[in-house]
Amino acid sequence: MSIKIITGNEKPLSQRRIGVIVSRYNEDITTLLLDNALEELRKQDIPDENIIIVKVAGSWEIPYAARALMQHGEVDGVVTLGCLIKGETSHYEIIASTTAGAIQKIAEDFDMPITFGVLTCFTKAQAMARANGHVANMGKEATKALLQALTIQEQIKKNIFSQTTTLEQ
């Protein structure tokens, strides 16, 4: 008996059209996220002309921009980048929860991958450490996750029995 495994480890196709939606709020951090996302896309041979960057006011506006890109068939997948830092009120929790849920719903509605690269941190120092690679590199990680999801999607759409690795038992 053998189990078929789809890993998505093959390189993504260079003709993929990638949307990157980035919040301008906490721009010093989101600029780092964007720079790291673009670096990863180029590393994976996605040409600049296949990248659409949409800059929105804040994380709240990210789902709207993602839906607009997908409705018009402009992209094969979307990386979302933003930064929410907890303040003294519940505003942070409302924006974080609502944005995450809306992004997930859009992915389901369009059957298209969207990755969540919106930092949700308690302090600016935590956010910076997750944007600049000291603790994490969320721009890069969200982009890699999207490219892997696109490759998995492609493998599933094709004859999966000829595109998978076999695990012998």
LOKEPA-51894 format. One record per residue: x, y, z negated of N, C-alpha, C, CB in turn. Coordinates in steps of 0.02 Angstrom, whole numbers, plus 50000, padded with zeros to 5 digits. Glycine has a CB too. Example, Ala and Ser with C-alpha at 12.3 -4.5 7.8 and 13.67 -1.06 7.14 Angstrom:
<sites>
506604971649610506154977549610506604983549610505654977649548506424988849646506844994749643506455000249606507044997049714
</sites>
This chain:
<sites>
500424994150000500005000050000500445006250000499525000049939500245011350037500635017550039500165023450030501035018050104500435028649999500065034749986500355040150032500115036949911499925043850064500145049350107500225055650065499645050550166500775059150074500915065250036501025071050084501535064249989500665076350074500765082450113501125087450067500085085450140501715089550088502115093850044502145101050066502815091050040502055102350130502105109250154502815111750154501685113750113503305107250153504005109450150504305111150218504405104050118503965109550272504225111350337504205118950345503825107850394504645121550386504655128850396504005131150429505255130850440503745136750407503145139350439503285141450510502865145250398502765141650549502825143750619502955151150623502205141850658503405153150666503595160250671503045164650700504215160950714502535161650731501995165750758501445167250707501685162250818501535165050645501045166550593501005174050582501235162950527500405176450572500285183550557500135184150482499695186550600500545187950448500505188350375500295195350354501175186450343499785195650312499585201950281499905202450212498815202550276500165208250197500425209650130500055215750105501215210750131499685214850052499305220350023499655222249958498555218550011499835228549953500215230749895499895236949864500945232249914499835236749799499575242449761500105247849754499335240049691499885254149759500345259749748500395261649674500125265749790499935259049633499965260549562500555256749531499285258549526500935259849488501565257249462502035255849521501445250649420502095260849564502445260049628503175258049621502405266449666503515260049568504205258049559504255250449555504505261249497503765247249526503765239949520503495236749584503345237849459502955239349610502655236149670503105236949731501965239249684503515242149733504005242749788504505237049785504375249549784504725235149726505175229349719504825222949741505405228649645504195222249721503815216249742503775215949818503105216349712503615221549849503565221849922504235220349955503305228649945504765223449932505425222249961505615214849957505955226449924505465211649901505625204549894505185200149938505555202449821504555202049946504115198349991504355198850063503385200949985504535204850084504775205750153505425202050165504875213150167505865202150116506495198450121506355190950132506925199450058505875188250095505715181050102505395179650170505255178750046504955183950193504645182950259505175182850314504125188350274505635187450311506175187750361506625181650355506585194150353506765179550295507175173550284506845167450316507285172350209506185167350317505815161650346505635162850419505175160450305505975167550451505915168850523505235171550544506045162650560504885175050500504275178450519504485185250547503765179250458504355186550611504575192950640504185198850612504505192850716504505204550609504185210650581503535212250616504655216550587503495211050681502875212650717502285208150697502995212150792502425202850660501895198350635501705199750562502105191150642501955205250536501825207150466501415213550466502495208050427500865213350430500445219250421500455221050347499715218050447500685227050331500695229350262500125234350252501395232650244499735233150201499195237750183499335240250112498485234250188499405246850106499525249850041498865252650015500085255450044498675250449956498045252649926498205256349861497585246549911497705259949836497805264149777498005260049715497175268049761497645254649702497775250649643497565243449654497415253549582497645239349603497485232349609496735231149621497695228649546496315235549597495595234949607495425234749681495225240749573495805238449722495665239049794495955233349835495935245549819496375229149806496685223649843496175218949875497145219749797495675216549838495205211849870494845214849931494685209649819494665221149928494325224349985494775224050047494135231649968495405225850038495875225850094495985218750121496545228950073496025213850076496105206850098495505204650139496205202150036494915206150115494305204350152494295207650221493675206250112494475214050224494475217650288494955214450337494655225050277495555212850315496045209550360495775202850385496715208550324495485199050341495235192450360494615192750405495085188350298494175197450391493565198050431493725199650504493105203450402494255203450514494425205550582494925200950615494695212650580495095195350583495535190450613496245192850624495255188250677496455197650584497115200550593497685196150567497145207250560497525191650520498055187950486497865180650477498205191150417498385176650465498285169550449498285168350373498845165350481498545173150336498565172650263498795179250234499025166950240498695180050169498835186450136499215185350071498185190250123499715189450061500065190049997499805196349964500855190250007499585195849901499355201749865499875203549812498655200449832500035209849807500545212149761500295218249722501205213849798500345217949657500135223549616500445222849547499375223849611500315227749505500585227649438500095230949390501265231249435499855226949343499425229449290499805228949224498755225349287499825234549188500155234649123499645236649071500765239749123499605232549019499105233548967499185240348933499145227848916498625243648926498615249948889498235249048824498295255548931497935254348800497595254248736496855252148740497635261048704496595251648801495885249948809495805243248845495515255448848495185241248856495045234848890495075235448966494365232248869495235241148992495265242249065495715236949099495535249249080496285235549070496765230649096496435223849107497365229949048496085221449055495765214849060495225214649114495455212948992494845219949119494315220249169494605220049239493885226649159495105224149252495415224449318495755217849335495925230249323496135215049288496495208849300496015203149316496935206949240495515202249276495035196749285494635197549349494565196349225494375203549360493965204749419494365204049483493645211649415494965206649484495395206249543495575199049559496025210449534495775195249509495955188249519495355184249546496215185049454494775185249516494185181649538493985183449609493615183049492494025189849626493845192149693494315189349745493835199749696494955189249730495455186549777495325179149789496185187649751495185175349736495035168249743494405167149786494945164949674493885171249774493265170549812493375171949886492735175349784493775176949902493915178649971494285172850005494335185149976494755169849970495115164049999494615158450014495655161449949494155157249969493655152049980493175154050037493255150849916492945160250038492475162550090492765161850160492285169650077493405163250168493715163250233494125156950247494155169250241494165152450198494565146350206495265148050231494215141450254495555153050198496205155550217496615156650154496145162050259497265155150156497655156050095497785163350078498315152450102497715164850014497905171249985498285169549921497265175949971498845172749911499205171549849499165177649803499945169849864499195176249739499095181349687499775183349660498635178649630500035188849685500665191549661500555197949621501135192849719500005198149585499855203949544500115202549474499075205549543500595206449453500875205549386500365208049335501545209349378500295204349281499865206349225500295205949162499215201849220500565211549142501065211749088500855216349032501745213949116501155215348974501015219548916501435225848916501135215548853502035225648947502475231448947502775232449017503035230748895503005238549028503345240049091503995235949097503495247649097504335234849043504955230949044504805223749066505295230948975504265220849042504065214049064503925214049139503445211649025503575219049163503405219449234504035220049276502935225449247504495224349255505115225449292505515218949295505525231049261505545215249240505925209049239505625203749285505955206349167504975204149298504645199349342504645201749415503925198249319504815207949426504855210649494505565210549521504575217749495506065211249476506745211949500507155205449497507095217149460506845200049476507195193649476507545191849412507695193649530507525196149361507845194449298507495188749262507885200549252506835188949262506435183549232506095179549287505905186349183505845183049337505515179949394505575184749453504755178349378505385182349511505385186449571504705185349604505985184749620504195188649577503505187249598503375189049671503025190949554503695194049698503605195549769503825189649812503985201849788504405187049796504675181249832504245174949819505405179949812504075173749756503705167749739503005167649770503635167149663502665173349770501995173649801502045172549876501655180449785502565175149907502665174249979502835167049996503225178850004503275164049958503445156949969502825152549961503995154649921502415154049911501805150149900501325150849960501455152449836501275156949987500835157850046501095153950105500795165350063501745154350119502015150850176501945143250169502755152650185502025140750108501915133650097501185131850107502145131750026500735135950083500015134650093499835134650167499595139950055500115139250205499985139350277500245133050311500305145550309500825130750290501095124550319500675118550300501825123550295500445118250238500005112850217499355113050257499855113250141499075118950265498455119750304498555117150375498245127250305499125118850405499275116550473499335108950475499925119750499499665106050426499745098750424499075095250416500215096750367498645098050376497985095050365497565095550428497625098450306497595101250463497215102150524497435097350579497275109250549498075095750581498335090850629498155083950603499105091750640498365078950639498275072050617498705070850556498455066950675498415071150497498805070750436499175064150429498365071850376498945059050460499285052650452499935052350490498835047150475500035056850537500685056950572501125062650546500585057750647500865066850501501235072650477501425072050403500815078850487501365066350374501475065750302502055061150286500855063150268502285061750226502785057250199502435051450166503255061050149502705045550172502395039750142502745038050077502415033750189502355036950026502615034949961502465027549953502305039249902502965023449955502875016249948502815014449875503465012349981502375009749862502295007449792502475000149786501585008649766
</sites>
